[in-house]
Amino acid sequence: MTNADIMLTALKQSAEDIGCAACDFLKSENVTVPFRLGAGARKYYKLPIAADLVSYGNNVVAAVEEDLEQTVKEYLGRFGFYHLFETPNLNWFSDRLSDAGQRVCFMAEYFLPDIRRLREQGCVYELRLLEPPELDEFYLPEWSNALCAARRELDVLAVGAFDKGRLAGLAGCSADCDTMWQIGVDVLPEYRRRGIASALVSRLAAETINRGKIPFYCSAWSNIRSVRTAMASGFAPAWAELTVKPKTVADAYNE
């Protein structure tokens, strides 16, 4: 598996997620297409989605419902593509979305493994590979990034760091689509800054690749600790994404 293989798989998956062609992400100009949630889309994508903006660093591909098409096209033509995911430009977009009963709901940066840098990191604690149903006892709040209780049927693999039998850190893989598994990680506060997170993520990434799947990692821009873990584990930034949903749906996340 090469970096080119990994990138092509990610491009194809993003295209399936929003209803464009994989080559659209490689164009120098922005692209607008009707939003279509593919049958093989990542399982955490939930309708309604009014618009989804994706950039792999070349342009922005915007998949959008018809009612918002003109607004999104105006936004894409107004600012440089790499400014479309940041304020103050987002304020312009948000004002017009609000008039249409919509709101920016999710924003995130996604990472893919760099095969040239991906190496299993050492750990002073015992690392143990875990598979269902060994995960059942760990569906607890402290492991909510590594495992998802609402979609536990997708949690297919994990690596735990154990200190004399006590679980100190956990990284888990969610089979969010046929070709790519998402990695999340948690470390108990008293065990942080000891390299546990990067040891867990790098080991789980290697195990995922050995199973013929592409691991990917997601973080908010402001979660510096999480981004550092991704980078230390041999991952590199790959794409950014912004999702627009109805106000009522977006506001429900704040309740």
C-alpha positions in Angstrom: 0.0 0.0 0.0 1.4 3.4 -1.0 0.6 7.0 -0.2 -0.9 7.3 -3.7 -3.1 4.2 -3.0 -4.3 5.7 0.3 -5.1 9.1 -1.3 -7.0 7.6 -4.2 -9.1 5.6 -1.8 -9.9 8.7 0.3 -10.8 10.7 -2.8 -13.1 8.0 -4.1 -14.8 7.8 -0.6 -15.3 11.5 -0.4 -16.8 11.5 -3.8 -19.2 8.7 -2.7 -20.0 10.7 0.4 -21.3 13.8 -1.4 -22.1 12.8 -5.0 -19.2 14.2 -7.0 -16.4 12.6 -9.0 -13.0 11.8 -7.3 -11.2 13.9 -9.9 -13.2 17.0 -8.9 -11.0 17.4 -5.8 -7.9 17.7 -7.9 -9.1 20.5 -10.1 -7.7 24.0 -9.8 -11.1 25.7 -9.9 -13.9 25.2 -7.3 -16.7 22.8 -8.2 -20.4 22.8 -7.3 -22.5 19.7 -7.6 -26.0 18.6 -6.4 -25.7 16.9 -3.0 -26.2 13.2 -3.1 -25.5 10.9 -0.2 -24.1 7.7 -1.8 -25.1 4.2 -0.8 -21.5 3.6 0.3 -21.2 6.9 2.2 -19.6 7.0 5.6 -22.1 5.8 8.1 -22.0 8.8 10.3 -23.3 11.1 7.5 -27.0 11.7 8.4 -29.6 13.6 6.4 -30.7 16.4 6.3 -27.5 17.9 4.8 -28.0 21.2 3.0 -24.4 21.6 1.8 -21.1 19.9 2.3 -17.8 21.7 1.4 -14.7 19.6 1.0 -11.1 20.6 0.2 -8.1 18.4 -0.4 -5.9 21.5 -0.8 -6.5 22.2 -4.4 -10.0 23.8 -4.5 -13.3 23.4 -2.7 -15.9 20.9 -3.9 -19.4 22.0 -2.7 -22.2 19.5 -2.8 -25.4 21.5 -2.2 -29.2 21.3 -2.3 -30.9 23.3 -5.0 -32.2 26.0 -2.7 -28.7 27.0 -1.5 -26.9 26.6 -4.8 -26.7 30.3 -5.7 -25.6 31.3 -2.2 -22.9 28.7 -2.2 -21.7 29.6 -5.7 -21.5 33.2 -4.7 -19.5 32.3 -1.6 -17.1 30.1 -3.5 -16.5 32.9 -6.0 -16.1 35.6 -3.4 -13.0 34.4 -1.5 -9.9 32.3 -2.1 -10.7 28.6 -1.6 -8.3 28.3 1.4 -10.2 31.2 3.2 -13.6 29.5 2.8 -13.2 27.6 6.1 -12.2 30.5 8.3 -13.5 33.7 9.7 -14.2 36.5 8.9 -15.3 35.1 5.6 -17.4 32.4 7.2 -19.4 35.2 8.9 -20.6 36.4 5.4 -21.6 32.8 4.7 -23.3 32.3 8.0 -25.4 35.4 7.7 -26.8 34.2 4.4 -27.3 30.7 5.6 -29.3 32.0 8.5 -31.7 33.9 6.2 -32.3 30.5 4.6 -32.9 28.7 7.9 -29.5 26.9 7.7 -26.4 26.9 9.8 -22.8 25.7 9.6 -23.0 22.6 11.8 -19.7 20.7 11.5 -16.1 21.6 10.7 -13.1 19.3 10.9 -9.7 18.4 9.5 -9.0 14.8 8.5 -5.6 13.0 8.5 -4.3 10.0 6.5 -1.3 7.9 7.3 2.0 8.8 5.6 3.6 5.4 4.8 7.0 7.0 4.8 6.5 8.1 8.4 4.2 5.5 9.9 6.1 3.6 12.5 4.8 1.9 15.6 5.8 4.0 18.6 7.2 2.5 21.8 5.2 2.5 25.0 6.2 1.8 28.6 2.9 0.1 29.2 1.6 -3.2 27.8 -0.2 -2.7 24.5 -3.0 -5.2 24.0 -5.1 -5.8 20.8 -8.8 -6.0 21.5 -11.7 -7.2 19.4 -15.4 -7.4 20.0 -16.8 -8.6 22.4 -13.7 -7.7 24.5 -14.7 -4.1 24.0 -18.1 -4.4 25.8 -16.8 -3.4 29.2 -15.2 -0.2 27.9 -18.3 1.7 26.7 -17.8 4.3 29.3 -17.6 8.2 29.2 -13.8 8.2 29.5 -13.4 6.1 26.3 -16.0 8.0 24.2 -13.6 9.1 21.5 -12.2 5.6 21.1 -15.5 3.8 21.1 -19.1 5.0 20.1 -21.9 3.4 22.2 -24.5 4.7 19.7 -22.8 2.8 16.8 -21.0 0.0 18.7 -21.7 -2.4 15.9 -19.1 -0.4 13.8 -16.3 -0.7 16.5 -14.2 -3.5 15.0 -10.8 -3.2 16.6 -9.0 -1.5 19.4 -5.6 -1.3 21.1 -5.4 -0.7 24.9 -2.5 0.4 27.0 -2.6 -1.3 30.4 -0.7 -0.3 33.6 -0.7 -3.5 35.8 -4.1 -4.4 34.5 -5.6 -1.0 34.5 -6.6 0.5 31.2 -4.7 3.8 30.9 -5.4 4.6 27.2 -7.5 3.2 24.4 -7.6 3.7 20.6 -10.5 2.3 18.7 -11.4 1.8 15.0 -14.8 2.4 13.6 -15.7 0.7 10.3 -17.4 3.8 8.9 -17.3 2.6 5.3 -16.1 -0.4 3.3 -12.6 0.8 2.7 -11.7 3.2 5.5 -11.7 2.8 9.3 -11.7 5.9 11.6 -9.4 6.0 14.6 -10.3 7.7 17.8 -8.2 7.7 21.0 -8.6 8.5 24.7 -5.9 8.6 27.5 -6.8 9.0 31.2 -5.7 12.5 32.4 -3.1 11.1 34.8 -1.4 9.2 32.0 -1.1 12.0 29.5 2.2 13.4 28.1 3.8 10.0 28.2 3.5 9.1 24.5 0.7 6.7 25.1 -1.7 8.2 22.5 0.7 8.1 19.6 1.8 4.6 20.6 -1.8 3.4 20.5 -2.7 5.2 17.3 0.4 4.1 15.4 -0.1 0.5 16.4 -3.8 0.6 15.5 -3.1 2.2 12.2 -0.6 -0.6 11.3 -3.1 -3.3 12.4 -5.8 -1.6 10.2 -3.5 -1.5 7.1 -2.6 -5.1 7.7 -6.3 -5.9 7.3 -6.4 -4.1 4.0 -8.3 -1.0 5.3 -7.2 2.6 5.2 -7.1 4.3 8.7 -8.1 7.9 9.0 -8.2 10.4 11.9 -10.4 13.4 12.5 -9.8 16.4 14.7 -11.1 19.9 15.2 -8.5 22.6 14.2 -8.5 23.9 17.8 -7.8 20.5 19.4 -4.0 20.9 19.3 -3.4 17.9 21.5 -5.3 15.7 19.1 -3.5 17.1 16.0 -0.2 16.5 17.7 -1.1 12.9 18.3 -2.0 12.5 14.6 1.3 14.0 13.5 3.4 12.0 16.0 1.6 8.8 14.9 2.7 9.2 11.3 -0.5 10.9 10.0 -0.6 14.0 7.8 -3.4 16.5 7.0 -5.4 15.3 4.0 -8.7 17.2 3.7 -11.0 19.7 5.4 -14.8 19.6 5.5 -17.6 21.9 6.4 -21.2 20.7 6.7 -24.4 22.8 6.6 -27.6 21.6 8.2 -31.0 23.2 9.1 -30.9 25.5 12.1 -33.1 23.2 14.2 -30.7 20.3 13.7 -27.6 22.3 14.3 -29.0 24.0 17.4 -30.0 20.7 18.9 -26.3 19.9 19.5 -26.1 22.8 21.9 -29.0 21.6 24.1 
